[in-house]
Amino acid sequence: MKEALDWLVSNWIENLAVLTGIVYIVLSVKQRISCWSFGIVSSVLYLFVFLQSKIYADMILQAYYVIMGFYGWIHWARMDTNNQKEELPVSKISMRQASVIGGITLVTFFCIAYFLIHFTDSPVPWVDAFTTSLSFTATWMLARKILEHWIIWVIVDLVSVGLFFNRGLYASIVLFLIFTVLALIGYLQWIKEWKSKTSL
């Protein structure tokens, strides 16, 4: 019991990042705009966690999450021409969007990997670059409420589980397993809503 309590206290930043991260995903599945505030807090905390663990690309990613948190918050709270709140609808990705986003993601992946290999002491540059580049893409897609971002998150979350095990971030393993389940639930809920809106 004492060991568990000591672990909770000594890893309080990671544990608080995990809790706020879970709230963020649950609220994003429900399409609640308040999800962004919890996402911002979780990302700020993870900045410190990943710096300490030498997962540098993911650390940079957390800074991006903070920026995208404010972007998503503003975009989800958009107003129509009559200054009335207008809900952003769920959409599916087009072939053109997929081509552009896929190309940008691929270039981002190789740029991040090159940087990690040549300018840092990262022990996991390729995996870190993979999860980071896909996460950049998925976060932008979430801010635009593009349905397929959930599929990308499932891939990122499962690969991240292996990465965090390698780096000894055990609380984060639990978080990302939960993220995987919530991403699947999110995909099912969002596709249900998309179908109901497109059938009108």
Buried (B, 14 or more C-beta within 10 A) or exposed (E): EEEEEEEEEEBEBBBBBBBBBBBBBBBBBEBBBBBBBBBBBBBBBBBBBBEEBBBBBBBBBBEBBBEBBBBBBEBBEEEEEEEEEEEBEBBEBEEEBEEEBEEBBEEBBEEBBEBBEEEBEBEBBEBBBBBBBBBBBBBBBBBBBBBBBBBBBBBBBBBBBBBBEEBEBEBBBBBBBBBBEBBBBBBEBBBEBBEEEEEE
